[in-house]
Amino acid sequence: MRSCNSPKLSKEERIKGLLSRYEQALREKLTEKPQTLEEIEREVSEIGKLVQKDLQEEKVHHESCGDI
């Protein structure tokens, strides 16, 4: 995560950064092999937790550092 001393990012830059991290997570975690319902649920939950964590960290950083 960026420090508060890092340059402030625009909303578009923040979105691009988040999308890049989501794309990376999907490339690493999303499988193409046949799966059971339990495996699908586990995979989706794992990806969802990563996305939620990244978004929450970004929002907290934005609010705490006063990014515009």
C-alpha positions as CSV (number, residue, x, y, z in Angstrom):
1,M,0.0,0.0,0.0
2,R,1.1,3.5,-0.7
3,S,2.3,5.7,2.2
4,C,0.7,9.0,2.9
5,N,3.8,10.7,1.5
6,S,3.2,9.2,-2.0
7,P,1.7,11.4,-4.7
8,K,-2.1,11.7,-4.5
9,L,-3.9,9.7,-7.2
10,S,-7.0,10.7,-9.1
11,K,-10.1,8.6,-8.9
12,E,-9.3,7.1,-12.3
13,E,-5.8,6.2,-11.3
14,R,-7.1,4.5,-8.1
15,I,-9.7,2.5,-10.2
16,K,-7.0,1.5,-12.7
17,G,-4.8,0.3,-9.8
18,L,-7.6,-1.7,-8.3
19,L,-8.6,-3.3,-11.6
20,S,-5.0,-4.3,-12.2
21,R,-4.9,-6.1,-8.9
22,Y,-8.3,-7.7,-9.6
23,E,-7.0,-8.9,-12.9
24,Q,-3.9,-10.4,-11.4
25,A,-6.0,-12.2,-8.7
26,L,-8.3,-13.6,-11.3
27,R,-5.4,-14.8,-13.5
28,E,-3.9,-16.5,-10.4
29,K,-7.0,-18.0,-8.8
30,L,-9.6,-18.5,-11.6
31,T,-9.3,-22.1,-12.8
32,E,-10.6,-23.6,-16.1
33,K,-10.7,-27.2,-15.0
34,P,-14.0,-29.0,-14.2
35,Q,-15.0,-28.4,-10.6
36,T,-17.5,-29.5,-8.0
37,L,-19.9,-27.0,-6.6
38,E,-17.9,-26.9,-3.4
39,E,-14.7,-26.1,-5.3
40,I,-16.4,-23.4,-7.2
41,E,-17.8,-21.8,-4.0
42,R,-14.3,-22.0,-2.4
43,E,-12.6,-20.4,-5.4
44,V,-15.2,-17.6,-5.7
45,S,-15.0,-16.9,-2.0
46,E,-11.2,-16.7,-2.1
47,I,-11.3,-14.3,-5.0
48,G,-14.0,-12.2,-3.3
49,K,-12.0,-11.9,-0.1
50,L,-9.0,-10.6,-2.0
51,V,-11.1,-8.1,-3.9
52,Q,-12.8,-6.9,-0.7
53,K,-9.5,-6.6,1.2
54,D,-7.9,-4.6,-1.6
55,L,-10.9,-2.3,-1.9
56,Q,-11.2,-1.8,1.8
57,E,-7.5,-1.0,2.1
58,E,-7.7,1.5,-0.7
59,K,-10.7,3.3,0.8
60,V,-9.1,3.4,4.3
61,H,-5.9,4.8,2.8
62,H,-7.8,7.4,0.7
63,E,-9.8,8.6,3.8
64,S,-6.9,8.6,6.2
65,C,-4.4,10.3,3.9
66,G,-6.9,12.8,2.5
67,D,-6.4,11.8,-1.1
68,I,-8.5,13.8,-3.5
